[in-house]
């Protein structure tokens, strides 16, 4: 049975992991849109001074969006580039660079420089894809009720909300269902705020 935890309990788990290891620790937060992943990740980043990476920076570029690729559960996430740039960078325990995807220009942005850090936080839907989950020390599935998530989406993305409801959320739900993402994570946070 999965352990349901609070954000403060997650901070304690991270503190203990950092105390008991001389290597870097990587925490991944997966879950549906508007469940609170980004907010929790930012709180942890600030609390620990951690590096923070967003799965949204690794959507497919236009030339990668083939019918075959988008038919795969989680296929709209560029897990190959994420593994090459972020996972390899973290595992090297050295400074590295990566190029986020910019949804406005539909291309890669300028390179971001990353300083090696003992704690790395990865947040976003698809971040616990089965091809990369083994690279994390702590995995958390963040969830909230459909009503709460709907209100948040309407509040923050009113002009694009229909795209979320008709396209992005069904793709996420298919990914979670196909891979059993919630069951594969170490912990669950039910975000009701």
C-alpha positions as CSV (number, residue, x, y, z in Angstrom):
1,X,0.0,0.0,0.0
2,X,1.3,3.5,-0.9
3,X,2.1,5.9,1.8
4,X,0.2,9.2,1.7
5,X,2.3,12.1,2.9
6,X,2.2,15.9,3.3
7,X,4.7,18.3,1.9
8,X,6.3,18.7,5.3
9,X,6.7,14.9,5.5
10,X,8.3,15.0,2.1
11,X,10.8,17.6,3.3
12,X,11.7,15.4,6.2
13,X,12.2,12.4,3.9
14,X,14.5,14.5,1.7
15,X,16.5,15.7,4.7
16,X,17.0,12.1,5.9
17,X,18.0,11.0,2.4
18,X,20.6,13.8,2.2
19,X,22.0,12.9,5.6
20,X,22.3,9.2,4.8
21,X,24.0,9.6,1.4
22,X,27.1,11.2,0.1
23,X,25.7,11.3,-3.4
24,X,23.2,13.6,-4.9
25,X,19.5,12.9,-4.4
26,X,16.9,13.3,-7.2
27,X,13.2,13.7,-6.4
28,X,10.5,13.4,-9.1
29,X,7.0,14.8,-8.8
30,X,4.5,13.4,-11.3
31,X,0.7,13.8,-11.5
32,X,-2.1,15.5,-13.5
33,X,-2.2,19.1,-14.6
34,X,-3.0,21.6,-11.9
35,X,-2.5,19.1,-9.1
36,X,0.1,21.3,-7.4
37,X,3.4,19.7,-8.6
38,X,5.0,23.0,-9.6
39,X,4.0,24.8,-6.4
40,X,5.3,21.9,-4.2
41,X,8.5,21.6,-6.3
42,X,9.2,25.4,-5.9
43,X,8.7,25.2,-2.2
44,X,11.1,22.3,-1.9
45,X,13.6,24.1,-4.2
46,X,13.5,27.2,-2.0
47,X,13.7,25.3,1.3
48,X,16.7,23.3,0.3
49,X,18.3,25.5,-2.4
50,X,17.9,22.6,-4.9
51,X,18.0,22.5,-8.7
52,X,14.6,22.4,-10.3
53,X,13.7,21.0,-13.7
54,X,10.4,21.0,-15.5
55,X,9.1,18.1,-17.7
56,X,7.2,20.8,-19.7
57,X,10.6,22.0,-21.0
58,X,10.8,18.6,-22.8
59,X,7.7,18.5,-25.0
60,X,8.3,17.2,-28.5
61,X,9.5,19.7,-31.2
62,X,7.2,19.9,-34.2
63,X,9.2,17.6,-36.4
64,X,9.1,14.9,-33.7
65,X,5.3,15.0,-33.5
66,X,4.6,12.1,-35.8
67,X,1.3,10.1,-35.6
68,X,3.2,7.0,-34.4
69,X,5.0,8.9,-31.6
70,X,1.8,10.7,-30.4
71,X,0.0,7.3,-30.4
72,X,2.3,6.1,-27.6
73,X,1.2,6.7,-24.0
74,X,3.4,9.5,-22.8
75,X,4.7,9.9,-26.3
76,X,4.4,13.8,-26.3
77,X,7.3,13.9,-23.8
78,X,10.8,13.9,-25.2
79,X,12.1,11.4,-22.7
80,X,15.2,10.7,-24.9
81,X,16.4,14.3,-24.8
82,X,15.4,14.6,-21.1
83,X,17.6,11.5,-20.4
84,X,20.5,12.8,-22.5
85,X,20.4,16.4,-21.1
86,X,19.0,16.2,-17.5
87,X,19.4,12.7,-16.2
88,X,23.0,12.4,-17.6
89,X,23.8,15.8,-16.3
90,X,22.5,15.1,-12.8
91,X,24.2,11.7,-12.6
92,X,27.6,13.2,-13.7
93,X,27.5,15.3,-10.4
94,X,29.1,18.1,-12.4
95,X,27.9,21.3,-13.9
96,X,26.0,20.9,-17.2
97,X,23.7,22.7,-19.7
98,X,20.4,21.9,-21.3
99,X,18.0,23.6,-23.7
100,X,14.3,24.0,-22.7
101,X,11.6,23.8,-25.2
102,X,9.7,27.0,-25.7
103,X,6.0,26.5,-26.4
104,X,5.6,30.0,-27.8
105,X,8.3,29.6,-30.5
106,X,7.9,25.8,-30.8
107,X,11.7,25.5,-30.7
108,X,14.5,25.1,-28.2
109,X,15.6,28.1,-26.2
110,X,19.1,29.1,-25.4
111,X,21.1,26.8,-23.2
112,X,20.7,27.0,-19.4
113,X,23.7,26.5,-17.2
114,X,23.2,24.2,-14.2
115,X,25.5,24.0,-11.2
116,X,25.9,20.6,-9.6
117,X,23.8,20.3,-6.5
118,X,23.2,17.6,-3.9
119,X,19.4,17.9,-4.4
120,X,17.7,17.9,-7.8
121,X,13.9,18.2,-8.2
122,X,12.1,17.1,-11.3
123,X,8.4,18.0,-11.7
124,X,5.8,17.6,-14.3
125,X,3.5,15.1,-15.9
126,X,5.5,12.3,-17.6
127,X,8.5,12.8,-15.3
128,X,8.1,9.3,-13.9
129,X,7.9,7.6,-17.3
130,X,9.0,3.9,-16.9
131,X,12.0,4.5,-19.1
132,X,13.5,7.1,-16.6
133,X,11.9,6.4,-13.2
134,X,14.8,4.2,-12.1
135,X,17.1,7.3,-12.1
136,X,15.3,8.8,-9.1
137,X,15.7,8.3,-5.4
138,X,12.3,9.5,-4.3
139,X,9.1,9.6,-6.5
140,X,5.9,11.3,-5.6
141,X,2.5,11.3,-7.3
142,X,0.8,14.6,-6.6
143,X,-3.0,14.6,-7.1
144,X,-6.1,16.7,-6.4
145,X,-9.7,16.3,-7.2
146,X,-11.0,17.0,-10.7
147,X,-12.9,19.9,-9.5
148,X,-9.9,21.6,-7.9
149,X,-7.8,20.9,-11.0
150,X,-10.5,22.3,-13.3
151,X,-10.8,25.5,-11.2
152,X,-7.0,26.0,-11.3
153,X,-6.8,25.5,-15.0
154,X,-9.6,27.9,-15.7
155,X,-8.0,30.5,-13.4
156,X,-4.5,30.3,-14.8
157,X,-5.1,29.3,-18.4
158,X,-8.6,30.5,-19.3
159,X,-7.7,31.3,-22.9
160,X,-6.2,27.8,-23.4
161,X,-8.4,25.8,-21.1
162,X,-10.3,24.0,-23.8
163,X,-7.0,22.6,-25.2
164,X,-6.2,21.3,-21.7
165,X,-9.6,19.6,-21.3
166,X,-9.9,18.2,-24.8
167,X,-6.3,17.3,-25.6
168,X,-3.6,17.5,-22.8
169,X,-5.6,16.0,-19.9
170,X,-6.8,12.9,-21.9
171,X,-3.2,12.3,-23.0
172,X,-2.1,12.5,-19.3
173,X,-4.8,10.2,-18.2
174,X,-3.9,7.7,-20.8
175,X,-0.3,7.8,-19.7
176,X,-1.2,7.4,-16.0
177,X,-3.6,4.5,-16.7
178,X,-1.3,2.7,-19.2
179,X,1.8,2.7,-17.0
180,X,0.1,2.7,-13.5
181,X,2.2,5.8,-12.6
182,X,0.5,6.4,-9.3
183,X,1.2,2.9,-8.1
184,X,4.8,3.0,-9.2
185,X,5.6,6.1,-7.1
186,X,7.0,5.8,-3.6
187,X,4.6,8.4,-2.1
188,X,1.3,10.2,-2.8
189,X,0.4,13.7,-1.9
190,X,-3.3,14.5,-2.1
191,X,-3.2,18.3,-2.6
192,X,-6.5,19.7,-1.4
193,X,-5.5,23.4,-1.0
